[in-house]
Amino acid sequence: MPSIAPEWFPYIEWTAAALGVANITLLVWRSVWNYLFGMAMVALYFAIFFESRLYGESALQVFFFAAQGWGWWLWTRGGGAERVSVSWMDNTARAVWLTATLALCLNLGWVLHRFTNAAMPFADSAVTGASIAAQILLALRRCENWALWIAVDVVSIALYINRGLYPTAGLYGGFLVLSLLGLKEWSQAARKGEAVSA
């Protein structure tokens, strides 16, 4: 894969960060347009993370691109005016998701450590595995997605500071605040049994 010219790297990273802020803000408001901004953001972050030797997160962007398209379809099927609900999982489903997520993180970390020159394979894999689970739960409109995103955001901030990706670390600081807000908003909607706009 061709490298990003060093003089362009900061501009690309700042653009991706701005798209990310728009994506998550629209997501908290439950606007279907979040997916358009999300797809543009992950396309740029694919290159940024590859250049930074965060291969798990670079590959994760390919998953995110497909998952964003899938989420967009789920949120709009039946017409753009469809109203959807959000809900919590039961304890059994939570245990299954947690176990599968931990297994994914550990196995991916081992692969990155063993077969690549990844900068921080286990931190990279923790973010990657938890992000995959959170993105699927988001598309399924389960409130637990926000708890996972909060954990991802905290680990990501430290990881990106370590790799010198300061705008991206700042973006994930913003994501952390928005994820806390998203958890509050979706929890209230689930508790009240409210339908929310797609």
N, C-alpha and C positions, 0 to 999 in steps of 0.2 A: 504494500500500500504506500503511495507517495506521501512524503512528510508534508506537514503544514509549514509554510515558510515562517520563520521565527517572527518576522515583523507583522504577520497577519494573525498569529495565534491569539494575542490579547483581544483583538476585535471580534474574532470568531467566538471566543469564550464569553465575552460580554454580551454578544448578540444571543447566544444560547441561554445565558442567564436571564436576559430580559424576556425571552420567549417562555422560559420556565415560570417566571413570576406571573405572566399572563395566564399560563396553563393552570396553575394551582389556584389562582384567584377565581377563575371561572369555574373550576371544579368545586370549590367550597360553595359557590353560589348555585351549584348544580346546573350549570349551563352546558349544553351539548357542545358548544363551540370550544370548550377546553381541549377537545381532542385534536383540532386543527393546529393549535399552538403547540400541543404536546408532540405531534408528529414532526413538526419543524425543529423543535428543540432537540429531540433524540437523534435526528439525522446529523445535527452539528456535533452533539456530544459523542457520537460514535467515533468521529475523527479525533476529537480532543482527548478522549480517554485512551485511544490506541496510541496516540503520540506520547502520552504520559505513562505508558507501559502498565495501564490498568486494564488488562485484557478481558477479565471477567466483566467489568463494567462496560467495556466497549462492545462485547458480544451481547450484553444485556440490552443495549440500545436497539439491536435488531429485534429482540423479543418485544421490547416496548413499542416499537413501530407497529408490529403486527397486533399487539394487544390493544394499542390505541385504536386501530381500525376496528377490531372486534368490539371494544367498548362503545365506540361510536355507533356501530350497527345495533348493539343491544339497547342502547339508550334511545335510538330513533325508530326502531322497528315498530310498526303499527302507526306511524305518523309522528311528525315532529312535535305535535301538541300532546302526545301521550304523557300521562302523569304516572310516575313510578314511585314506589315506596322503598324505604331503606329499613334494614332489620339487623338484629344481632344473631349470631349463631348460638346453638346450644353448647353445653360443656363438652360433649363428646366430639362434636365437629371441631371445636377449638383445639382439643387435644390432638386430633388427627392432623390438623393444619400445622400445629406447632412442631409435632414430631417430624412430619414430612419436610418442613422448612429447615429444621436443624440438620436433618440428614443431607439435604441438598447443599446447605452451606458447607458442612464438613467435607463432603465428597468433592465438591468443586474446589475447595481450598487445597485438598490433597493433590488434585489434578494440576492446578496452577503451580503449586510448589514443586511438584515432581517433573513436569514437562515444559515449563515456560520459564522465562526470566522475569516473571511478574514482580513488581516492586514490593508489594505487600499482599501476598496471596491469600492469607486467611481473612484479613480485613476486607479485601476486595471481594472475596467469596461470600462473606457475611452480608455485605451490602447487596450483592447480586442475588443471592438466594432469598433474602427477606423481601427484596423489591419485586421479585417474580411473584411471590405469594401475595404481597400487598396489591399488586396490579390486578391480579385475578380477582381478589376479593373486592376491589374497587369496581370492576366491571360487573360483578354480581351484586353490587350495592349492599355489601355487608359492612357494618360499622367498624368491625375489627380492623379493616384496612388502615384506618387512621392510626391505631395503636402501633401497627407495624411500621407505618411511615414515620412515626415519631422516633422509633428506635433506629430506623435507617438514617434519618436526618442527623441524629446525634453522632453515630459512628462515621457518617460521611463527612461531617464538618472536620473531625480530627484527621481523617484520611486525606482530605483535599488540602488541608493546611500542611500536612506532612509532605505532599507532592508539589507544593508551591502553587496550587490552583486557587488563589485567593478569591477571585470573583465567584468561582463555583462554591467555595466554602461559604461565602456571604449569601449566595443564592440558597444554599441548604439551611442557613440560619433563618432566612425568610420562610423557607418551606416548613421549618420546625414550628414557627409561629402560626402559619396557615394550617398546618396539620392539627395543632391544638384547637384552633377555631373550627376546623372541619369535624373533629371528634365531638366537640360540643354541639355544633349545629345538627349533625346527623343523629347524635344520641337523643336530642330533644325530639327530632322528627320521629325516630323509632319509638320512643316512649309514648308519644301522643298518637301514634298510628297514622301520622299525616302522610299524604301523598306529596311528592315533591316534583317540581317541573323538570322534564328531561331537557 
